[in-house]
């Protein structure tokens, strides 16, 4: 019986170093045994920012009462003559004051409706809608819960609703609306590569200001705490959406959907809630190493030997990344109980895939490992 296999991604029959299939020239017969993944050699070829951690999610409050083309729909449910029906009214995109927004909404809703604006000190004011009909503006929360409107399936990540400005993100409205600022949702993409404390701050500042209506973001650095801070006094407020919040509220950042591939574990802007203000300090220090550990997934065995961080059953080996970018990880930490049970069989191919803790495939350069197979009767 073959006792040891030497696997190298360069000898793969198909795939790439991140996800490849190794196959011997002829099938290998093995008896009931335990397989150990040993002698893992991996180059740390990925950078700080990779395909799976390159985005920062920022929503910016817009001036006055700004209606964007991407946030202009009013989801209206009305009862006329005892019959309830749904329709969408669209507010023409523009920057309004309160009176003109009232006029625009009156026109959008139709002749049966009247909209009056009331100024409120230190706020954006209110709109009072009156009609002979019974009516309800559905909130974003209701739309996401129902998933349908007027019998049509909704694109939950792209509702294009005016909920932010009409104050209907959480609660349905009928009567008076308390106005809020419209939000411009921007997904910021950081350039892939290896960064230092100083260079990640520079990159974040550059990308935040690229495409911004008011490109006045500044990224500060605290060398003692290792934390970054964001300021922008020219924006009403900005809101950073951390990955933990996005994962639990997958349709909260309109226009985008999962997977989010957030950069917050790199930049330190982590949290379970939205980070808001004109000045925000990161909750954690920066982390210029994209991965602390990787997982080798394999088709060996029956997939009943292991359970991954999010329930994966194909993980055969964990590899600790204890080297900086450009170096090589040499992992010989095979342990007596770290094995895969194999029944008597003929092996014609084995698939290997390298992932992070979330099961996302990691972009790899060529790497190698060995598989040691010890007959069960020798234990």
N, C-alpha and C positions, 0 to 999 in steps of 0.2 A: 504494500500500500504506500502511495506517495505520502510523505510526512510533512513536506514543506513546499509552499508555492511562493515564488518571487514575482510580484506584480509591479508593473511599471506602466504609467499612463501612456508612455511613448509607444508601447506595444499593443495599444488598444485596437480591437477589431472595428470599433465604431464609437462615435461620441467625441468628447473633448476632455481635457484634464479635470473639469468640474464634474462631469457625468459621463462615464465611459463603460464599455463592456470589454472585459478581458476574456479571451477564449483560447484554450490549449489547442494544439494541432490535432489531438485526438482526445476523446472523452477520458476523464480520470475517474477510476473506480475507487470509492472509499467505503470503508466499513463504518459501523456506528462509532462516532468519535466526537471529540470536542475540538472546535476550531478557535484558535487565538490569533487575532490580528496584532502582529508584532512589527518592530523595526519600521516605524513610520518616518518618512523623510519628506518634509514639505518646505518649499521656498516661501518665505513671506513676501509674496509678489504683489499683494493688493495694497492699496493706499489707505489713507485715513477716510477719504470719501470714496464710496463705491456705488455701484448701481442700486444697492438696496438701502442706502442711508443718505441720499443726496438732496432731500427736499426739506425746506422749511415753509410752514404754512402760516401766512400772515393775512389778517383782514384789517383793512384801514377804514376808519370812519370818514365819510364823504362830507363836503361842506354843504351848508344850508340843508335843503331837502332835495337831495340828488336821486333821481330815478335812472338807473342804468337799464340798457336794453336787456341785460341778463338778469334783471330783478324788477320786472315791471308788471307781472301778472297778479290779478286779484281773483282768487278762487271763491266765487259767489254761489251760495245756495239760497234760493228764494222760493217762496210759496205764493202762487198767484191763483186765485179762484179755487183754493183747496188742493192744487196740484204743485208738488215740489219738484224742482228741477235744478240742475247745476249748469253754470256757464262761467267762462273766463272773461273778465274785463281786463284790458291792457291800458296802463297809463303810459302816454307818450314819453319816451326818455327825454329828460331835460333837468336843469337845475332850477328848482322852484323856491319861491317864498311860500308862506302858508296860504295866502289868499289864492295864488295861482295854482297851487296844488289842489285846493278845494275845487276850483273851476275845472281843472283837468280831470279829476276823479268824477265830478258830476257828469261831464261829457262821456267818460268811459262807462259809467254805470247805466246811463240812459235817462230818458225823460221822466221816468217814474221816481227818480231819486233827486234829493237836494242835499248838498254838502256845504256845511258852514265851518269856517275856521275861527278858532278862538286862541288868541295869544296867551301864553302862560309865562310868568316871570321865571327867568333862568332855565327855561325848557324850550322845546321846539313847538309847543302848543298842541292843540287837539283838533280833530275833525269830528263834527257831529253829523251823522248821516240819517236822514229821515225819508220815509217812503210809505206809501199805502200798503206795500207788500210786506210780508214777513221775510226777513233776510238775515243771512249770517255769512260773515267772511271767515272761511276756514283757516285755522292757523297752520303753520308749517308742521307743528307736532301732529296735528290731526291728519294732514296729508300723508306724512310719513307712516303714521299708524295704519291708515286705511289702504294706502298703496294704489288706490283708484280714485278717479274723479269723473263724474258723468259717464260711468261704465268703462272708461279708458284706463289702462294701466299707466301709472306715473313713472317717470324716471326720477327716482328718489334723490339722486345726486345732482339732478339738474332741473329742479322745479321752476326756476326762473321767477320765483314768487317775490312780491313786494313786502314780505313780512317784516323785514328789518325796519323799513321806514314807516310802516303802518302800525308797528307795535304788536304784531300778531304772530310772533315766532312760537309762542308757547300756548296762548289762550285764544280760542275763537272770539270774534268780536261782533257785536250787534248794538248799534247806538253810537257811542263815542269812542274814537280811537285816540290813543296817546301816541303822538308821533315820536319817532326815533331817527337817528342818523342812518342813512343807507350805508352799506358796507361794500367795499371793493375787495374781493377775495383774490389773493395772489399766492401762487405756489412758487417759491423761490428755489431755483436749482443751483446748488453749489457744484463747482467743477470737480471732476474726479481727480484724485491725486493724493500725495502725501503732504501733510501740513505740520507746522509747528504751532505753538501757542500764538505767536505773532501773526503768522501767515493765515491761520484760520480766521482770526479776527478781521484781517484785511479782506479776505475772500467773502466773508459774510456781509461786511459793509458794502463791498462792491456790488454784490448781487442784489442786496436789498434796495440799493439805489438805482439799479438798472431797470428801466421800465416803470419806475415810480412816478406818479404825478408830481409829488414833491420830493425830489431826491436829496433829502437832508438827513438821512439816518447816519448816526455815528455809533461805532462799536468801541466800547471802552474795555480796558484790560486791568485786572487786579492781579499783579504778579504774586502777591502773598497768598490769596485764596485760590488762584488759578481759575477765576471765574470771569465771564464776559458780561457786559451790560449793554443794553440798547437804549438809545435816546433819539427822539425826534420831536422837537418842540413845535414844528410847523404842521404836524398832522394832529387832527383833533384827538384821536387816540388810536393806537394800534393794538391788535390782539394776536397773540401767538398761540397756536393750537398745538400742544404737545401730542406725541404719539399715543400716550396712554388715554388721553381724552378722545382722540380720533377713533381709537379702536373700540371704545364703548359707545361712541356717538358717530357712527360711520357715515351719516349723511349730513352732519352738521356743517361741514365746509363745502358749501354749494359749488358745483362745477367740477368736483373731484371725488374720487371714490377709492376704496381700498384696492390693492395694497398701497399704503401711504409712503413707505420707505423714508421715514423721517430722519433728519440729521440731529435730533435733539440730544441723543446720547453722546454725540461728538461735541456739540456746542454747549451742552449743559442746561439748555432751556427745557427741562423736564417737568413733569407734574401731571396730576389727574384733573386739573382744571385749566381753563383758558387763562393765559397770562396777559393782563391788560394794563394800559397806561401810556404815558409819554416817556416813561423811563422804567425799564424792566431789567432786573438783575437775575442772572441765571441761578437756578437752585443748586446746581452742581458744577464742579470744576470740569474743564474740557477733558476730552479723552481722544487723543490722536491715534489710538490703536483701534482699528475697526472691530477686531474680534479678539476676545480673550481665550476662547476655546472654539473648536470646530468639531463636527460630528461626521464620522464616516458611516454612510448608510450602505447596506449591502443586501443582495438577494440571497445570501447564504442563510441557511436554516429555515425555520418555520415562522419566524417573526413573533415568537412568544417569549423570547429571552430578555427583552428590554422594553422600557417605556420612556419616551423622550419627554422634554420639558412641556410640550403641548400635546402629548399623547402619541408621538411617533412610535411605530413599532419596528422600524427597519434599521435603527441605529445599531451598529456593530462595535463602534469604538469612539471614545472621546479623545481629542487631541488638545493638549494645553499649548497655547501659543505664547511661548516664553521668550521669543526673540523679536527684535525690532524689524521694521521693513528692510528688505534687502538681505536679511540673514536666512539661515536654514534652521528649521525645527527638526531635531533628531529625537524622536519619542520612542524609548525602549521600555516604557512603563507597563508592560503586560503583566497582569496580576493573576493569581491562581483561579480566582472566581470570575474573571472577566473573559468569558468564552461564549461560543455559540454551539448549541447542540446540533449535531448532524446525524441523520439516520443513514443507513446503508443506501448508497445511491451512486449514480454516474453523473459527474459534473462536466457539462459541455461549455458552460460560460458562467461568468459572475459579473454582475453590474455593481459599480461603485459610484457613489455620489457624495460630494462633500457639501455640507450645509451648515448654516448657523443654527442657533438654538430655536429659531422659529420655523425651521425646515426650509428656509430659502437657500437656493443653490448659490454657492460662493464661487466667484470667478477665480480660477486657479491657473497656475503654470504647472508644468509636468511635475509629478510627484510619484513616490513609490512606497511600497509596504511589502511585508511578507505575511503569509498565512501558515501557521503551524497547526497541524492536525495530529492530535494524540488519541489513539484508540481508547475507547471507553473502558476496556478491561485492564488498562494500565493505571487506572486511578484507584 
